[in-house]
């Protein structure tokens, strides 16, 4: 959706290693913004984005209008399903319907062989893979690890909303997630470590959620779970931040 940063550029680098031609899309999608969210204020930095892309291995830039993406209107009929109703979907009703709808249109128009998405929005990544497997079975959907600032804050276009004071606080989120991972690997019960983490984060952030789940299904962990997802969303001032750590029981992923 524009506001390109090093996280986006890492996707381009991976794409250039996987394919003969790399196409970047920039489109601020109205259907994934809820009522009273920041659609009207979302950063518009197309000129800077184009200049940045010209410095990298990009063969095409796709910047469609709303009418081009949605010639039949904004309701595309593609739904996220149950996986889109939990976590971020619970606090942003309809958000993931808008995400899978616009990505479906993107795939239909561009017809890529491979598509690469960041892991920072892990729930979104799983939903896109779910949608692609249904409608585009030959499409390879790859992921790229979250790119972070030196202090650990996950790179995000919305980080520019943060005040100087908030920006100093924001990296604390990731440090708490790292502690949750360490406690989990030490055998601390999930309920205990999430309660402690929520209490700790509440001192600096307004909590949306923090959960430790099976990374493959986003359901509760069982004895057979090998891949773990620590997922959270918080507010710092008026800015909503999301982050996660995905790991297996024997190593970080």
C-alpha positions as CSV (number, residue, x, y, z in Angstrom):
1,X,0.0,0.0,0.0
2,X,3.0,2.3,-0.5
3,X,5.2,3.9,2.1
4,X,7.9,1.6,1.0
5,X,10.7,0.7,3.4
6,X,13.5,-1.9,3.8
7,X,10.9,-4.6,4.6
8,X,9.3,-4.2,1.2
9,X,12.7,-4.1,-0.5
10,X,13.6,-7.4,1.0
11,X,10.5,-8.9,-0.8
12,X,11.8,-7.4,-4.1
13,X,15.2,-8.9,-3.5
14,X,13.8,-12.4,-2.8
15,X,11.5,-12.1,-5.9
16,X,14.5,-11.2,-8.1
17,X,16.1,-14.4,-7.0
18,X,13.0,-16.5,-7.8
19,X,11.7,-15.1,-11.1
20,X,12.8,-13.6,-14.4
21,X,10.5,-10.6,-14.0
22,X,9.5,-8.7,-10.8
23,X,6.4,-6.7,-10.6
24,X,5.5,-4.5,-7.6
25,X,1.9,-3.4,-6.9
26,X,1.1,-0.2,-5.0
27,X,-2.6,0.2,-4.2
28,X,-4.2,1.6,-1.0
29,X,-7.1,-0.8,-0.8
30,X,-10.3,0.8,0.6
31,X,-12.1,-2.5,1.3
32,X,-9.6,-3.5,4.1
33,X,-10.2,-0.3,6.1
34,X,-12.9,-0.3,8.7
35,X,-15.1,2.6,9.9
36,X,-13.0,5.2,11.7
37,X,-9.7,3.7,10.5
38,X,-7.0,5.6,8.7
39,X,-7.9,5.3,5.1
40,X,-8.1,9.0,4.4
41,X,-4.8,9.6,6.3
42,X,-2.9,6.7,5.0
43,X,0.5,7.9,3.7
44,X,0.7,8.7,0.0
45,X,4.3,8.6,-1.0
46,X,4.1,7.4,-4.6
47,X,6.8,9.7,-5.9
48,X,9.3,8.6,-3.3
49,X,8.2,5.0,-3.8
50,X,8.8,5.2,-7.5
51,X,12.2,6.7,-7.0
52,X,13.1,3.9,-4.6
53,X,11.9,1.2,-7.0
54,X,14.0,2.7,-9.8
55,X,17.1,1.8,-7.7
56,X,16.2,-1.8,-7.4
57,X,15.5,-4.8,-9.7
58,X,11.9,-4.1,-10.6
59,X,10.6,-4.7,-14.1
60,X,7.1,-3.3,-13.6
61,X,5.1,-1.1,-11.3
62,X,1.3,-1.7,-11.1
63,X,-0.6,1.3,-9.6
64,X,-4.2,0.8,-10.6
65,X,-7.2,3.0,-9.7
66,X,-10.0,1.9,-7.5
67,X,-12.2,1.5,-10.6
68,X,-9.7,-0.7,-12.3
69,X,-9.4,-3.0,-9.3
70,X,-13.2,-3.0,-8.6
71,X,-15.0,-2.4,-11.9
72,X,-18.1,-4.1,-10.6
73,X,-18.1,-2.3,-7.2
74,X,-16.3,-2.9,-3.9
75,X,-18.0,-6.1,-2.9
76,X,-16.0,-8.8,-4.7
77,X,-17.7,-11.8,-3.1
78,X,-14.4,-13.3,-1.8
79,X,-14.5,-14.0,1.9
80,X,-11.7,-14.8,4.4
81,X,-13.8,-17.4,6.4
82,X,-13.4,-18.4,10.0
83,X,-9.6,-17.7,10.0
84,X,-10.3,-14.1,9.2
85,X,-12.6,-13.6,12.2
86,X,-10.1,-14.1,15.0
87,X,-7.2,-12.0,16.3
88,X,-6.9,-8.9,14.1
89,X,-10.2,-10.0,12.4
90,X,-12.1,-9.8,15.7
91,X,-11.1,-6.2,16.3
92,X,-11.3,-5.2,12.6
93,X,-14.5,-6.8,11.3
94,X,-14.4,-7.3,7.5
95,X,-10.7,-6.3,7.3
96,X,-9.5,-9.7,6.0
97,X,-12.4,-10.0,3.6
98,X,-11.0,-6.8,2.0
99,X,-7.5,-8.2,2.0
100,X,-8.3,-11.5,0.3
101,X,-10.6,-9.8,-2.1
102,X,-7.9,-7.3,-3.3
103,X,-5.2,-9.9,-3.5
104,X,-7.5,-12.2,-5.5
105,X,-7.9,-9.3,-7.9
106,X,-4.2,-8.7,-8.0
107,X,-3.5,-12.3,-8.8
108,X,-6.2,-12.4,-11.4
109,X,-4.9,-9.3,-13.2
110,X,-1.2,-9.9,-13.0
111,X,-1.2,-13.7,-13.2
112,X,2.1,-14.2,-11.3
113,X,3.9,-17.5,-10.9
114,X,5.2,-16.5,-7.5
115,X,3.9,-14.0,-4.9
116,X,5.9,-12.9,-1.9
117,X,4.5,-11.4,1.3
118,X,6.1,-10.3,4.6
119,X,5.6,-12.3,7.7
120,X,4.9,-9.3,9.9
121,X,1.1,-9.8,9.4
122,X,1.2,-13.6,9.9
123,X,-2.5,-14.0,10.0
124,X,-2.8,-12.2,6.6
125,X,-0.1,-14.5,5.2
126,X,-2.0,-17.6,6.1
127,X,-5.2,-16.2,4.7
128,X,-3.6,-15.3,1.4
129,X,-2.2,-18.9,1.2
130,X,-5.6,-20.3,2.0
131,X,-7.2,-18.2,-0.7
132,X,-4.5,-18.9,-3.3
133,X,-4.7,-22.6,-2.8
134,X,-8.5,-22.5,-3.6
135,X,-8.4,-20.1,-6.5
136,X,-4.9,-20.2,-7.9
137,X,-3.5,-23.7,-7.2
138,X,-0.4,-23.3,-9.3
139,X,0.7,-20.1,-7.7
140,X,3.6,-20.3,-5.2
141,X,3.1,-18.0,-2.2
142,X,6.3,-17.4,-0.4
143,X,7.0,-15.5,2.8
144,X,9.9,-13.3,4.0
145,X,10.9,-12.8,7.6
146,X,10.0,-9.5,9.3
147,X,12.6,-6.8,8.8
148,X,13.4,-4.8,11.9
149,X,14.9,-1.6,12.9
150,X,18.2,-1.8,14.9
151,X,16.3,-1.6,18.1
152,X,13.9,-4.4,17.2
153,X,10.8,-2.6,16.1
154,X,9.2,-4.3,13.1
155,X,9.3,-2.0,10.1
156,X,5.9,-0.6,9.1
157,X,4.6,2.3,7.1
158,X,2.5,3.2,10.1
159,X,5.6,3.7,12.3
160,X,5.8,7.2,10.9
161,X,2.6,8.0,12.9
162,X,4.5,7.6,16.1
163,X,5.7,10.6,18.1
164,X,9.3,10.9,19.2
165,X,8.3,9.7,22.6
166,X,6.2,6.8,21.3
167,X,9.0,5.7,18.9
168,X,11.3,5.3,21.9
169,X,8.7,3.1,23.6
170,X,7.7,1.0,20.6
171,X,10.7,-1.5,20.6
172,X,9.6,-2.7,24.0
173,X,6.9,-4.7,22.3
174,X,9.4,-7.0,20.6
175,X,11.5,-7.4,23.7
176,X,8.4,-8.7,25.5
177,X,7.6,-11.2,22.7
178,X,11.2,-12.5,23.0
179,X,10.7,-13.0,26.7
180,X,7.4,-14.9,26.0
181,X,9.3,-17.2,23.6
182,X,12.1,-17.8,26.2
183,X,9.5,-18.6,28.9
184,X,7.6,-21.0,26.6
185,X,10.8,-22.9,25.8
186,X,11.5,-23.1,29.5
187,X,8.1,-24.8,29.9
188,X,6.1,-22.0,31.5
189,X,2.4,-22.7,30.9
190,X,0.9,-20.7,28.0
191,X,-1.8,-19.2,30.2
192,X,0.8,-18.0,32.7
193,X,3.2,-16.5,30.3
194,X,0.4,-14.7,28.3
195,X,-1.0,-13.2,31.5
196,X,2.4,-11.9,32.5
197,X,3.1,-10.5,29.1
198,X,-0.3,-8.8,28.9
199,X,0.2,-7.3,32.3
200,X,3.7,-6.1,31.3
201,X,2.6,-4.6,28.0
202,X,-0.4,-2.8,29.5
203,X,2.1,-0.5,31.3
204,X,3.1,1.0,28.0
205,X,0.5,0.0,25.4
206,X,-3.3,-0.4,25.1
207,X,-3.7,-4.1,24.4
208,X,-5.7,-5.6,21.6
209,X,-4.5,-9.1,22.0
210,X,-1.5,-11.3,22.7
211,X,-1.8,-15.0,22.1
212,X,0.4,-18.1,21.7
213,X,-1.0,-20.5,19.1
214,X,-0.3,-23.3,16.7
215,X,1.5,-21.4,13.8
216,X,0.0,-23.7,11.2
217,X,-3.7,-23.4,12.2
218,X,-3.9,-20.4,14.6
219,X,-5.6,-22.7,17.0
220,X,-4.7,-23.7,20.6
221,X,-1.5,-25.5,21.0
222,X,-1.7,-29.3,21.5
223,X,0.8,-32.0,22.3
224,X,1.4,-32.4,18.5
225,X,2.1,-28.7,17.9
226,X,5.7,-28.2,16.7
227,X,5.5,-24.7,15.1
228,X,4.5,-21.9,17.5
229,X,3.2,-18.4,16.8
230,X,3.3,-15.6,19.3
231,X,1.0,-13.0,17.9
232,X,0.1,-9.6,19.2
233,X,-1.6,-6.3,18.4
234,X,-1.4,-3.2,20.6
235,X,-2.1,0.6,20.4
236,X,0.6,3.1,21.2
237,X,-1.2,6.4,21.3
238,X,-3.5,6.2,18.2
239,X,-1.1,3.9,16.2
240,X,-1.9,0.3,16.0
241,X,1.2,-2.0,16.0
242,X,1.3,-5.7,15.2
243,X,4.2,-8.1,15.6
244,X,4.9,-11.8,16.0
245,X,7.6,-14.4,16.6
246,X,7.3,-17.7,14.7
247,X,9.5,-20.6,15.8
248,X,9.7,-24.3,16.2
249,X,10.4,-25.9,19.6
250,X,14.0,-26.5,18.7
251,X,14.9,-23.4,16.7
252,X,13.8,-19.9,15.6
253,X,12.2,-19.7,12.2
